[in-house]
Each structure stands twice: as C-alpha cells, then as structure tokens.
C-alpha cells in the first residue's frame, strides 16, 4: 500500500488505527517462519526487518521511543530512529514496539509470542530504559488505587479480593516463571492464591487481567521496563490499573536511565505516567496463546493471522482475522 495522507483532524487518525495492524501482521508473519527452529536471534531479526519495512508504508513522522536498544546496539528500530513514509510532513507520533515479544517462546514453539506496538502523540510515552521493572496490574472495574506497589503482595491481594467481594484464596495471579520470583510465588500460594506461571511474554500476561475468560485477576512480578510501557498503553485503551518501578542492578543501568531523562530512580509510575493522551495498541499472534491465535499456514499459500487493536480515546477494541495470499 502506498503512503497516503490521513485526516489532519487528530494526530492519531482512525484510519491509522487499522494501519498499525498491518505493521504487527508483517512482523508476526516473518517471525512465524522460524517458530520451533531454536534460533531466537534469527526469529527476532526477521520480525524487526519486516516491521521496519511496514512502517515505511504509513503516512506518519514517527519516532521510536522504545525499541530494539540504542543505535550502537541495533541496526534498525533503535531508540530515536525515525520511521514512517512522511518525515517532516505526517503526524508526529511516538512509537513503542517489540517486533517479537517472546523470542524464546518462538524458538521453542511455545504459547503467547506476539508482535506488539503502541503509538501515541509526541511526548506521551515514557522513554523507559532497557532495565527491569517491578510491576503490578489489575483489569478494569476496581476502585482507583486498589493496587499499590509500595505495599506487599499480600496487602495487594487482600485489597483486590475485598474490592471483588471474594476471599484472597479465590484470587488468581499471573507471574513470570523465574527464579527471582520464588519468594513472591511462595507468598501468594501461602494465601491460597492460584498462580499462573508463564515462561515469557509479560505484555500478554498484563493484558490477560482485562479478559474475564482468562480468570486472571492480577499480574505481579519483575519484567522488562519497555514491556511495561507497552502493557500500560494497552490498559489505557481498555481500562485497568498499573504500577511500575524501575529496578537497577548496577551503576551503568542507573546512568542509562539518567541519559533518558529519568531523575527519580525510585519513583512508582502509575498508568498515565507511562502512557498519556490518546494511544493505539496493536498486537498480532505469532504462536497461539490466551490472547491471540498464532500465524497459521493453510493450503494454496494462504496464511491466517489474528490481531487485536485498541484505541484509548474511543475505548474500542477490534479483533481482526486476516487472510494473506503470499
């Protein structure tokens, strides 16, 4: 598709909402060629290249604020890179992206790997450094402030349980299956909570709290800060609450945060600190999972994809099934 102007009435035009799906679809299809092949780097590289090319078809003046790393770490989709087919002319948009969220999942053909991006008006997405982040999230329908990262996991579970009108033992929490979460998991199970352990893909884990069909009430644990911003953008569109606090392992990581303008290293970020204003969130499944079906190869060269795209200003969520004749 050739780059064509969108309406100037809003920075994030409604046409652009659906165009973002084309970008995640391209990345997912490219990565799907390497599902189960055991090569994480090759799968990620394929997704990155396909996403970069797809951006060039959009009439935007985009800037990557969360991407594959700094310029000397990544050949494309690096932080600060300009993307889009209308530099200096199209709407100025900040973009957070993960062309392949779940590289290990993809290499091992596990569930829940996604191609993901979020877009917002210029200056509305936190430029989070590539460090860890402590996270806690719930879906919509709870009183504001029901979760607080300054409190213990036990206190947060009890608060959510009280708001839901159930016992803490009836709360189900999603946690990344990592050795660093051993104490957290033990504390949750001591309360009687159900703990859903996921191997990777904490963006999907956070979004799962918004879907009653998953039965997941809360997300807790430590994962990547860039993924925290992507998840926050999704919650901005569909509702929910999120707290995040950056975690630094050494002085080099603290210096990286200061480089991107972060001065309060102990700050607890709320949802609108991470993603403000109008936001678009788009994701396409690479492998099938709780959120989306993965890419399927049919007869006669047809491939099917399943995607979701959300917009904060309208509160719309669209589920899109695509057929691609390649």
C-alpha positions in Angstrom: 0.0 0.0 0.0 1.4 3.4 -0.9 1.7 6.1 1.8 -1.2 8.5 1.7 -2.2 11.3 3.9 -4.7 10.8 6.8 -7.1 13.4 8.2 -5.4 16.3 9.9 -8.3 16.5 12.5 -6.5 14.4 15.0 -2.9 13.2 15.4 -4.0 9.6 15.7 -6.5 9.4 12.9 -8.9 6.4 13.0 -7.5 5.1 9.7 -4.1 4.9 11.3 -5.6 2.6 14.0 -6.1 -0.2 11.4 -2.9 0.6 9.6 -0.9 -0.3 12.7 -2.3 -3.8 12.4 -0.6 -4.1 9.1 2.7 -3.5 10.8 2.3 -6.1 13.5 0.9 -8.6 11.0 4.1 -8.2 8.8 6.3 -8.8 11.8 4.3 -11.8 13.0 4.3 -13.5 9.6 8.0 -13.0 9.2 8.7 -14.4 12.7 6.4 -17.4 12.2 8.7 -18.8 9.5 11.1 -19.6 12.4 8.7 -21.0 15.0 10.3 -24.0 16.7 13.6 -23.7 14.8 15.6 -23.0 18.0 17.1 -19.7 16.7 15.9 -16.8 18.8 18.2 -14.2 17.1 17.0 -15.2 13.6 13.4 -15.0 14.6 13.8 -11.6 16.2 15.8 -10.3 13.2 13.1 -11.4 10.8 10.4 -9.7 12.8 12.4 -6.5 13.1 13.2 -6.2 9.4 9.5 -6.9 8.4 8.2 -4.3 10.9 10.7 -1.7 9.8 9.6 -2.1 6.1 5.9 -2.0 7.0 6.4 1.3 8.9 7.6 2.9 5.7 4.2 2.4 4.1 2.5 4.6 6.7 1.9 8.4 6.3 3.5 9.3 9.6 6.5 11.1 11.0 7.3 8.5 13.7 10.0 8.3 16.3 10.9 5.1 18.1 11.0 5.8 21.8 11.1 2.1 22.9 12.7 -0.3 20.5 15.5 -2.8 20.0 18.0 -0.8 22.0 20.3 2.1 21.4 21.7 2.9 18.0 25.0 1.2 18.6 23.1 -2.0 19.8 20.6 -2.3 17.0 20.8 -1.9 13.2 17.2 -0.8 12.9 14.2 0.1 15.1 16.7 1.6 17.6 15.6 4.2 20.1 15.4 7.6 18.4 15.1 6.2 14.9 12.7 8.0 12.6 10.1 5.7 10.9 7.2 6.3 8.5 6.7 7.3 4.9 6.2 11.1 5.6 9.1 12.5 7.6 8.5 16.2 8.3 5.0 16.0 6.8 2.9 13.4 8.5 1.6 13.5 12.1 4.3 13.3 14.7 3.9 10.0 16.6 6.0 8.3 19.3 6.2 4.5 18.9 7.0 1.8 21.4 7.5 -1.6 19.9 8.6 -5.2 20.4 8.6 -6.9 17.0 8.8 -10.3 18.7 7.7 -10.3 22.3 8.7 -13.8 23.3 11.8 -14.7 21.3 12.5 -17.8 23.4 8.8 -18.8 23.1 9.0 -18.6 19.3 12.3 -20.5 19.1 10.7 -23.3 21.2 7.2 -23.1 19.6 5.6 -22.2 23.0 2.4 -20.2 23.5 1.8 -16.4 23.6 4.5 -14.9 21.5 3.4 -11.7 19.9 4.4 -8.8 17.6 3.4 -5.7 19.5 3.5 -1.9 19.2 2.0 1.1 20.8 1.7 4.6 19.3 0.8 7.9 20.9 1.1 11.6 20.3 4.5 13.0 20.6 5.8 13.0 24.2 3.1 10.8 25.6 5.0 7.5 26.1 7.7 7.1 28.8 11.1 6.6 27.2 11.9 3.7 29.5 15.4 2.4 29.6 16.1 -1.3 28.9 16.2 -2.3 32.6 13.9 -4.4 34.8 10.7 -3.1 36.3 8.7 -4.3 39.2 5.1 -4.5 38.1 1.6 -5.0 39.4 -1.6 -4.7 37.3 -5.3 -5.4 37.5 -8.1 -5.1 34.9 -11.0 -2.6 34.8 -13.8 -2.3 37.3 -11.8 -1.7 40.5 -11.7 1.5 42.6 -8.8 3.7 41.8 -5.8 2.9 43.9 -6.8 -0.7 44.7 -3.2 -1.7 43.9 -0.1 0.0 45.3 3.4 -1.2 44.5 4.6 0.3 47.8 2.6 -2.4 49.7 3.3 -6.1 50.0 1.9 -8.7 47.6 -0.3 -9.9 50.5 -1.7 -6.5 51.1 -2.4 -6.0 47.4 -4.1 -9.4 47.0 -6.3 -8.7 50.1 -7.3 -5.3 48.7 -8.3 -6.7 45.3 -10.1 -9.6 46.9 -12.1 -7.2 49.2 -13.0 -5.0 46.1 -14.1 -8.1 44.2 -16.0 -9.4 47.2 -14.2 -12.7 47.5 -11.6 -14.3 49.7 -7.9 -13.9 48.9 -7.7 -17.6 48.1 -10.0 -17.0 45.2 -7.7 -14.5 43.5 -5.6 -15.8 40.6 -2.3 -14.1 39.9 -0.1 -14.3 36.7 3.7 -14.4 37.3 6.7 -14.9 35.1 8.3 -18.2 35.9 11.7 -17.0 37.0 13.9 -18.0 40.0 13.8 -14.3 41.1 10.1 -14.8 41.8 10.4 -17.8 44.2 9.6 -15.7 47.3 6.7 -13.9 45.6 5.2 -17.2 44.4 5.6 -18.8 47.9 3.8 -15.7 49.5 0.9 -15.9 47.0 0.5 -19.6 47.5 0.6 -19.2 51.3 -2.5 -17.0 50.8 -4.2 -19.8 48.8 -4.0 -17.9 45.6 -3.9 -19.6 42.3 -0.6 -18.7 40.5 -0.5 -18.9 36.7 3.2 -19.2 35.7 4.2 -18.0 32.2 7.5 -18.7 30.6 7.8 -15.4 28.8 5.6 -12.6 27.3 4.6 -10.4 30.2 2.7 -8.0 27.9 0.2 -10.7 27.3 0.3 -11.5 31.0 -0.8 -8.0 31.9 -3.4 -7.8 29.2 -4.9 -11.1 30.5 -6.1 -9.3 33.6 -8.6 -7.4 31.4 -10.2 -10.5 30.0 -12.6 -12.4 32.3 -12.2 -15.6 30.2 -8.6 -16.0 31.4 -9.8 -16.0 35.0 -6.6 -14.0 35.9 -7.2 -11.2 38.4 -3.8 -9.7 38.8 -0.3 -9.6 37.3 2.7 -9.3 39.6 6.5 -9.6 39.3 9.6 -8.2 37.6 10.0 -8.0 33.9 11.3 -5.6 31.2 10.6 -1.9 31.6 9.9 -1.4 27.9 7.3 -4.2 28.0 5.8 -2.3 31.0 5.1 0.7 28.8 3.6 -1.4 26.1 1.3 -3.1 28.6 0.4 0.3 30.1 -0.6 1.5 26.7 -2.9 -1.4 26.3 -4.5 -0.8 29.7 -5.0 2.8 28.7 -7.3 1.6 25.9 -9.4 -1.0 27.7 -9.2 0.1 31.4 -7.3 -1.2 34.3 -4.6 -0.1 36.7 -0.8 -0.5 36.6 2.1 0.4 38.9 5.7 0.1 37.8 9.1 0.8 39.5 12.4 0.6 37.7 14.9 -1.9 39.0 18.7 -1.2 38.6 21.3 -3.9 39.0 24.3 -1.6 38.7 25.5 2.0 38.2 25.7 1.5 34.4 21.9 0.9 34.4 21.3 3.9 36.6 23.4 6.1 34.2 21.3 4.8 31.3 18.1 5.9 33.0 19.5 9.3 33.6 20.5 9.6 30.0 16.8 9.2 29.0 15.8 11.9 31.4 14.8 9.8 34.5 16.0 11.5 37.7 13.8 9.9 40.4 15.1 6.4 40.2 12.8 5.1 43.0 9.6 6.6 41.5 6.5 4.4 41.3 4.9 5.0 37.9 1.1 4.9 37.5 -0.7 4.1 34.3 -0.8 7.7 32.9 2.9 8.2 33.8 3.8 5.6 31.3 1.2 6.2 28.6 -0.8 9.5 28.3 -3.2 11.0 25.9 -4.6 9.1 23.0 -2.9 5.7 22.5 -3.1 2.9 20.0 -2.1 -0.6 20.9 -1.8 -3.3 18.3 -0.7 -7.0 18.6 -0.6 -10.0 16.3 -0.1 -13.5 17.5 3.0 -15.3 16.3 2.2 -18.5 18.3 -1.2 -19.3 19.7 -1.9 -18.3 23.3 -4.5 -16.9 25.7 -4.8 -13.6 23.9 -4.5 -14.5 20.2 -4.1 -17.3 17.8 -0.8 -17.6 16.1 0.0 -17.5 12.4 -1.4 -20.5 10.5 -0.3 -21.8 7.1 -3.2 -23.1 5.0 -3.3 -24.8 1.6 -2.6 -22.9 -1.6 -0.2 -20.5 0.1 -2.8 -18.8 2.3 -1.7 -17.7 5.8 -4.1 -16.5 8.5 -3.4 -14.1 11.3 -5.3 -12.9 14.4 -4.7 -9.4 15.8 -6.2 -7.0 18.3 -6.1 -3.3 18.0 -7.3 -0.8 20.7 -7.6 2.9 21.0 -7.8 4.9 24.2 -9.8 7.9 23.0 -12.7 5.8 21.8 -12.3 2.8 24.0 -12.7 0.5 21.0 -11.2 -3.0 20.8 -11.2 -4.7 17.4 -10.3 -8.3 16.9 -9.1 -8.8 13.3 -8.7 -12.1 11.4 -6.6 -11.7 8.3 -6.1 -13.9 5.3 -2.8 -13.3 3.4 -2.2 -14.8 0.0 1.5 -14.7 -0.5 
